[in-house]
């Protein structure tokens, strides 16, 4: 049987009068929803609306936690004490899970966002802070992250469930890290290319890199960012191609 894959996307990243992405269209194609918790994007009304739509569709909800950085959309690195970061992550988890429960669902996993996601690939102190917050709230929550990252290693040491993910709309270096968004070609927007990358991941366990060498990636989930132009169309094409090739699409958590 073909290994199943999860399709996840970042959702609820608008704020007040400002919209970001098409949450309803994205929820029609994903199996897991990374819902912003108010620190890099999202507000209580948006959070509740996304959770209600996810509950109605049976979509798994995850907490998309990040640095307290609305102005920078959570994509600016922030040096902060580990205890403060853990408290910030705990705050976001509790807020989203409370809203999710009121909407008829609950948070099942944690996926850090943006600069925090990139930091905890190698920064053991900040990675441990994310793990500590998750353990304090609910040690049964799965942590979703980059394969080989510090956060997944530390989570495993502490007995938390983990899941590795790959990105369909982001370019990779040969060492498995993501190409900086500042570089041309870092974000991939062609639906056929993104779908082909996902199929290659599922069938061959690898992705192409900008360095010319394939990257071995063992991932259970495949992500397209909600703010990538045409994100819903990208994910729809991915889902269609995977379905045509008999790949089951199921949530990891």
C-alpha positions as CSV (number, residue, x, y, z in Angstrom):
1,X,0.0,0.0,0.0
2,X,1.2,3.5,-0.8
3,X,2.3,5.4,2.3
4,X,-0.4,8.0,3.3
5,X,0.4,11.7,3.3
6,X,-1.1,14.6,5.2
7,X,-1.7,18.0,3.5
8,X,-1.4,20.9,5.9
9,X,-1.6,24.7,5.4
10,X,-1.3,27.8,7.5
11,X,-4.7,29.3,8.1
12,X,-6.4,32.2,10.0
13,X,-3.5,34.5,9.5
14,X,-5.5,37.7,8.9
15,X,-6.0,40.3,11.6
16,X,-9.0,42.5,12.1
17,X,-9.8,44.2,8.8
18,X,-6.7,42.7,7.1
19,X,-7.2,39.3,5.3
20,X,-4.6,36.7,4.5
21,X,-5.3,33.7,2.3
22,X,-8.6,32.1,1.4
23,X,-9.3,30.0,4.5
24,X,-12.5,28.5,3.2
25,X,-11.0,27.4,0.0
26,X,-7.9,25.9,1.7
27,X,-10.1,24.0,4.2
28,X,-11.8,22.3,1.3
29,X,-8.5,20.5,0.3
30,X,-6.3,20.1,3.4
31,X,-6.4,17.4,6.0
32,X,-4.8,19.5,8.7
33,X,-5.1,23.2,9.5
34,X,-2.3,25.2,11.2
35,X,-4.3,27.9,12.8
36,X,-2.6,31.2,13.8
37,X,-2.9,32.0,17.5
38,X,-2.8,35.8,17.5
39,X,0.9,36.5,17.8
40,X,2.0,36.6,14.2
41,X,-1.5,36.7,12.7
42,X,-5.0,35.8,13.7
43,X,-7.4,37.3,16.2
44,X,-10.2,35.7,18.3
45,X,-12.9,36.1,15.7
46,X,-10.8,34.7,12.9
47,X,-9.5,31.9,15.1
48,X,-13.1,30.9,16.0
49,X,-14.3,31.1,12.4
50,X,-11.5,28.9,11.1
51,X,-12.0,26.4,13.9
52,X,-15.7,26.2,13.2
53,X,-15.1,25.6,9.5
54,X,-12.5,23.0,10.4
55,X,-14.9,21.2,12.8
56,X,-17.6,21.1,10.2
57,X,-15.3,19.5,7.7
58,X,-13.6,17.1,10.0
59,X,-10.2,18.8,9.5
60,X,-7.6,18.3,12.2
61,X,-6.6,21.6,14.0
62,X,-3.1,22.5,15.0
63,X,-1.7,25.5,16.9
64,X,0.5,27.6,14.6
65,X,2.5,29.3,17.3
66,X,5.1,32.0,16.7
67,X,7.0,35.0,18.0
68,X,5.0,38.0,19.3
69,X,5.5,39.9,16.0
70,X,2.4,41.0,14.2
71,X,4.2,43.8,12.4
72,X,6.8,41.4,10.9
73,X,4.3,38.5,10.4
74,X,6.4,36.4,12.7
75,X,9.2,36.1,10.2
76,X,11.8,38.2,12.1
77,X,14.1,36.3,14.5
78,X,13.7,37.3,18.1
79,X,16.3,36.6,20.8
80,X,14.4,36.0,24.0
81,X,14.8,34.0,27.2
82,X,13.7,30.4,27.0
83,X,11.3,30.8,29.9
84,X,9.5,33.7,28.2
85,X,9.3,31.9,24.9
86,X,7.8,28.9,26.7
87,X,5.2,31.1,28.3
88,X,4.3,32.7,25.0
89,X,3.9,29.3,23.3
90,X,1.8,28.1,26.3
91,X,-0.4,31.2,26.0
92,X,-1.0,30.6,22.3
93,X,-1.8,27.0,22.8
94,X,-4.3,27.6,25.6
95,X,-6.0,30.4,23.7
96,X,-6.5,28.4,20.5
97,X,-7.5,25.2,22.2
98,X,-10.2,27.0,24.3
99,X,-11.6,28.5,21.1
100,X,-11.4,25.2,19.3
101,X,-13.3,23.4,22.0
102,X,-16.0,26.0,21.9
103,X,-16.2,25.4,18.1
104,X,-16.6,21.7,18.5
105,X,-13.1,20.5,18.0
106,X,-9.7,20.7,19.8
107,X,-6.0,21.3,19.1
108,X,-4.2,18.0,18.2
109,X,-0.7,19.2,17.3
110,X,1.7,22.2,17.4
111,X,3.5,23.7,14.4
112,X,5.8,26.7,15.0
113,X,5.6,29.5,12.5
114,X,8.1,31.5,10.4
115,X,11.3,32.6,12.2
116,X,10.6,30.4,15.2
117,X,10.2,27.4,13.0
118,X,13.6,28.1,11.4
119,X,15.3,28.9,14.7
120,X,14.3,25.6,16.4
121,X,15.8,23.6,13.5
122,X,19.3,24.3,15.2
123,X,18.7,26.3,18.4
124,X,18.4,23.7,21.1
125,X,17.4,26.3,23.8
126,X,14.5,27.7,21.9
127,X,13.5,24.2,20.7
128,X,13.4,23.0,24.3
129,X,11.2,26.0,25.2
130,X,8.6,25.0,22.6
131,X,8.7,21.4,23.8
132,X,8.4,22.5,27.5
133,X,5.3,24.6,26.7
134,X,3.7,21.7,24.8
135,X,4.5,19.2,27.6
136,X,3.1,21.6,30.2
137,X,-0.2,22.0,28.3
138,X,-0.7,18.5,26.9
139,X,2.1,16.0,26.4
140,X,-0.1,14.1,24.0
141,X,0.1,16.8,21.4
142,X,2.2,16.0,18.3
143,X,4.9,18.5,17.3
144,X,5.2,19.0,13.6
145,X,8.6,20.2,12.2
146,X,11.4,19.8,9.8
147,X,13.1,16.4,9.6
148,X,16.3,16.3,11.7
149,X,15.5,19.4,13.6
150,X,16.3,20.0,17.2
151,X,12.7,20.4,18.2
152,X,11.8,17.0,16.9
153,X,14.8,15.4,18.6
154,X,14.1,17.0,22.0
155,X,10.4,16.2,21.7
156,X,11.3,12.6,21.1
157,X,13.7,12.5,24.1
158,X,10.8,13.7,26.3
159,X,8.3,11.2,24.9
160,X,6.2,13.6,22.9
161,X,4.8,12.3,19.5
162,X,6.4,14.0,16.5
163,X,5.7,14.2,12.8
164,X,8.1,15.4,10.0
165,X,7.0,17.6,7.2
166,X,8.1,18.8,3.8
167,X,7.3,21.9,1.9
168,X,5.9,21.9,-1.6
169,X,6.1,25.7,-2.2
170,X,9.7,26.2,-0.8
171,X,13.1,25.5,-2.3
172,X,15.6,23.4,-0.4
173,X,19.3,23.4,0.0
174,X,21.1,20.0,-0.3
175,X,21.4,19.8,3.5
176,X,17.6,19.7,3.9
177,X,17.2,23.3,5.1
178,X,14.9,25.8,3.4
179,X,16.2,28.5,1.0
180,X,15.8,32.0,2.5
181,X,12.7,33.9,1.2
182,X,15.1,36.7,0.4
183,X,16.5,34.7,-2.5
184,X,14.9,34.5,-5.9
185,X,13.1,31.2,-6.5
186,X,12.7,30.5,-2.8
187,X,8.9,30.3,-3.2
188,X,7.5,27.9,-5.8
189,X,4.1,28.9,-7.3
190,X,3.6,26.6,-10.3
191,X,0.8,24.0,-9.5
192,X,2.3,21.2,-11.6
193,X,5.7,21.7,-10.1
194,X,4.4,21.6,-6.6
195,X,2.3,18.5,-7.3
196,X,5.3,16.8,-8.9
197,X,7.5,17.5,-5.9
198,X,4.9,16.0,-3.6
199,X,4.5,12.9,-5.7
200,X,8.3,12.5,-5.8
201,X,8.4,12.9,-2.0
202,X,5.8,10.1,-1.5
203,X,7.2,7.7,-4.1
204,X,10.9,8.3,-3.9
205,X,11.4,9.9,-0.4
206,X,13.3,12.9,-1.9
207,X,13.0,16.4,-3.2
208,X,15.1,18.4,-5.6
209,X,17.5,21.1,-4.2
210,X,18.9,24.4,-5.6
211,X,22.3,22.8,-5.3
212,X,21.5,20.2,-7.9
213,X,21.5,17.2,-5.5
214,X,18.3,15.5,-4.4
215,X,17.4,15.8,-0.7
216,X,16.3,12.7,1.2
217,X,13.1,13.7,3.1
218,X,11.1,11.3,5.2
219,X,7.9,13.3,5.8
220,X,4.4,12.4,7.0
221,X,3.0,15.8,6.1
222,X,3.2,18.1,3.1
223,X,2.8,21.8,3.5
224,X,1.9,24.7,1.3
225,X,1.9,28.2,2.9
226,X,-1.5,29.9,3.1
227,X,0.0,33.2,1.9
228,X,1.7,31.7,-1.2
229,X,0.0,33.1,-4.3
230,X,-2.7,30.7,-5.5
231,X,-2.2,28.4,-2.4
232,X,-5.7,26.8,-2.7
233,X,-5.1,26.0,-6.4
234,X,-1.6,24.6,-5.6
235,X,-3.1,22.3,-2.9
236,X,-6.0,21.3,-5.1
237,X,-3.6,20.2,-7.8
238,X,-1.5,18.3,-5.3
239,X,-4.5,16.5,-4.0
240,X,-5.7,15.6,-7.5
241,X,-2.3,14.2,-8.5
242,X,-1.9,12.2,-5.3
243,X,-5.5,10.8,-5.6
244,X,-4.8,9.8,-9.3
245,X,-1.8,7.8,-8.1
246,X,-3.7,6.1,-5.3
247,X,-2.0,8.0,-2.4
248,X,-4.2,8.1,0.7
249,X,-4.6,11.6,2.2
250,X,-5.0,11.3,6.0
251,X,-4.1,13.6,9.0
252,X,-1.0,12.6,10.9
253,X,-2.5,13.6,14.3
